[in-house]
């Protein structure tokens, strides 16, 4: 246990934090969060953050085992995540609802917010790569730090909404919808090419 904590290295922690922060991109997802808040009711920031934390930590330890169990490789997993991102983007651009609201409010934002926006295929497959390069304590602290930031962004997304104004949020929603389409297509093409 002592060796586990002695493995902390600030440079490693910072490197992992930046990598995960870039992939999660919660600030870029603000228009998406605002949109989900409007359509499905206020998001439980703590529940979303804790569930994302559990998924990331579990996948960090047993991700490859889980994928092998279902005979799924990393590229197939990433393709699934890309398809969900694409559907979400279509919702944003065309003002339609494909992900129907659950009757249970607490579950209504789990998809697509937890997966694929926060703990998406990109993050999960990256965690598997990071595990091979960095000490475990640094990865775990970087995950926790990122999700604390995620919590505050989701919790206070209303402040962003008021600051931006409804017209700006609407324009940003369309813009980020197009960006999500591009991200989904890039992810899809890259991983399909690896599979084929």
DOLUM-539910 format. One line per field, with one value per residue (C-alpha): x, y, z; residue in one letter; residue number from 1; chain. Coordinates in steps of 0.2 Angstrom, whole numbers. Layout:
BEGIN
xx c(X/...) $
yy c(Y/...) $
zz c(Z/...) $
resn c(A/...) $
resi c(NUM/...) $
chain c(A/...) $
REM end
This chain:
BEGIN
xx c(0/14/22/6/5/24/21/13/22/16/22/13/-3/-3/0/-14/-25/-23/-25/-42/-47/-45/-55/-69/-70/-84/-83/-86/-101/-110/-123/-127/-129/-140/-151/-153/-158/-171/-178/-177/-176/-162/-147/-141/-123/-117/-126/-118/-101/-101/-107/-94/-81/-87/-87/-69/-61/-70/-64/-47/-45/-55/-59/-49/-56/-74/-71/-63/-77/-90/-77/-77/-61/-56/-60/-78/-81/-76/-87/-102/-98/-96/-113/-121/-112/-118/-137/-134/-128/-143/-154/-145/-145/-162/-171/-178/-179/-171/-166/-183/-184/-186/-201/-188/-180/-164/-160/-165/-148/-137/-136/-130/-122/-112/-109/-103/-100/-90/-86/-86/-77/-62/-59/-61/-49/-37/-37/-32/-17/-12/-12/2/13/9/8/-10/-11/-8/-21/-34/-30/-32/-49/-55/-49/-57/-74/-73/-72/-86/-97/-95/-98/-114/-120/-118/-122/-136/-124/-116/-134/-138/-122/-123/-141/-154/-150/-131/-135/-146/-132/-119/-131/-131/-112/-108/-120/-110/-93/-100/-105/-87/-80/-91/-87/-68/-70/-81/-69/-53/-60/-69/-53/-44/-57/-58) $
yy c(0/12/9/13/30/33/31/48/60/77/77/60/66/82/73/61/75/85/70/65/84/86/70/73/91/95/114/110/100/115/117/99/99/115/106/90/101/110/94/81/91/97/85/77/83/72/56/59/62/47/35/42/39/21/17/24/16/-1/0/5/-11/-24/-15/-27/-42/-36/-33/-50/-58/-52/-55/-36/-27/-8/-3/-11/-3/14/12/10/26/35/30/36/53/54/51/64/77/74/78/94/100/95/98/81/68/51/47/47/53/40/40/39/57/51/40/52/60/44/41/51/62/48/38/44/62/59/41/38/25/38/40/22/15/29/23/6/14/25/10/3/20/28/23/19/32/46/39/38/55/62/54/60/78/78/72/85/98/89/90/109/112/102/109/127/125/138/151/148/148/165/172/167/170/159/165/161/144/140/144/135/120/119/123/109/97/99/97/81/74/78/69/54/52/54/41/30/30/28/13/5/6/-3/-17/-19) $
zz c(0/4/-13/-21/-13/-15/-34/-35/-47/-51/-69/-72/-64/-74/-90/-87/-81/-97/-108/-99/-98/-117/-121/-109/-115/-102/-106/-124/-119/-110/-124/-123/-104/-106/-119/-108/-93/-104/-112/-97/-82/-70/-71/-54/-56/-41/-48/-65/-59/-47/-60/-72/-59/-56/-74/-77/-62/-65/-84/-79/-69/-79/-95/-107/-97/-100/-118/-121/-111/-124/-138/-142/-146/-143/-160/-160/-144/-151/-166/-154/-145/-161/-167/-150/-153/-170/-165/-151/-164/-175/-160/-158/-176/-181/-164/-163/-148/-152/-134/-126/-108/-95/-84/-69/-69/-61/-76/-90/-93/-90/-109/-118/-104/-94/-110/-122/-117/-101/-99/-118/-128/-131/-113/-108/-122/-117/-99/-105/-114/-99/-88/-97/-96/-79/-61/-55/-41/-54/-66/-52/-45/-63/-65/-48/-52/-69/-62/-48/-62/-72/-56/-54/-73/-73/-56/-61/-79/-77/-73/-90/-98/-91/-95/-113/-116/-125/-143/-140/-132/-147/-160/-149/-149/-168/-169/-157/-165/-181/-171/-163/-181/-186/-170/-172/-191/-188/-174/-184/-200/-190/-180/-195/-205/-191/-191/-210) $
resn c(X/X/X/X/X/X/X/X/X/X/X/X/X/X/X/X/X/X/X/X/X/X/X/X/X/X/X/X/X/X/X/X/X/X/X/X/X/X/X/X/X/X/X/X/X/X/X/X/X/X/X/X/X/X/X/X/X/X/X/X/X/X/X/X/X/X/X/X/X/X/X/X/X/X/X/X/X/X/X/X/X/X/X/X/X/X/X/X/X/X/X/X/X/X/X/X/X/X/X/X/X/X/X/X/X/X/X/X/X/X/X/X/X/X/X/X/X/X/X/X/X/X/X/X/X/X/X/X/X/X/X/X/X/X/X/X/X/X/X/X/X/X/X/X/X/X/X/X/X/X/X/X/X/X/X/X/X/X/X/X/X/X/X/X/X/X/X/X/X/X/X/X/X/X/X/X/X/X/X/X/X/X/X/X/X/X/X/X/X/X/X/X/X/X/X/X) $
resi c(1/2/3/4/5/6/7/8/9/10/11/12/13/14/15/16/17/18/19/20/21/22/23/24/25/26/27/28/29/30/31/32/33/34/35/36/37/38/39/40/41/42/43/44/45/46/47/48/49/50/51/52/53/54/55/56/57/58/59/60/61/62/63/64/65/66/67/68/69/70/71/72/73/74/75/76/77/78/79/80/81/82/83/84/85/86/87/88/89/90/91/92/93/94/95/96/97/98/99/100/101/102/103/104/105/106/107/108/109/110/111/112/113/114/115/116/117/118/119/120/121/122/123/124/125/126/127/128/129/130/131/132/133/134/135/136/137/138/139/140/141/142/143/144/145/146/147/148/149/150/151/152/153/154/155/156/157/158/159/160/161/162/163/164/165/166/167/168/169/170/171/172/173/174/175/176/177/178/179/180/181/182/183/184/185/186/187/188/189/190/191/192/193/194/195/196) $
chain c(A/A/A/A/A/A/A/A/A/A/A/A/A/A/A/A/A/A/A/A/A/A/A/A/A/A/A/A/A/A/A/A/A/A/A/A/A/A/A/A/A/A/A/A/A/A/A/A/A/A/A/A/A/A/A/A/A/A/A/A/A/A/A/A/A/A/A/A/A/A/A/A/A/A/A/A/A/A/A/A/A/A/A/A/A/A/A/A/A/A/A/A/A/A/A/A/A/A/A/A/A/A/A/A/A/A/A/A/A/A/A/A/A/A/A/A/A/A/A/A/A/A/A/A/A/A/A/A/A/A/A/A/A/A/A/A/A/A/A/A/A/A/A/A/A/A/A/A/A/A/A/A/A/A/A/A/A/A/A/A/A/A/A/A/A/A/A/A/A/A/A/A/A/A/A/A/A/A/A/A/A/A/A/A/A/A/A/A/A/A/A/A/A/A/A/A) $
REM end
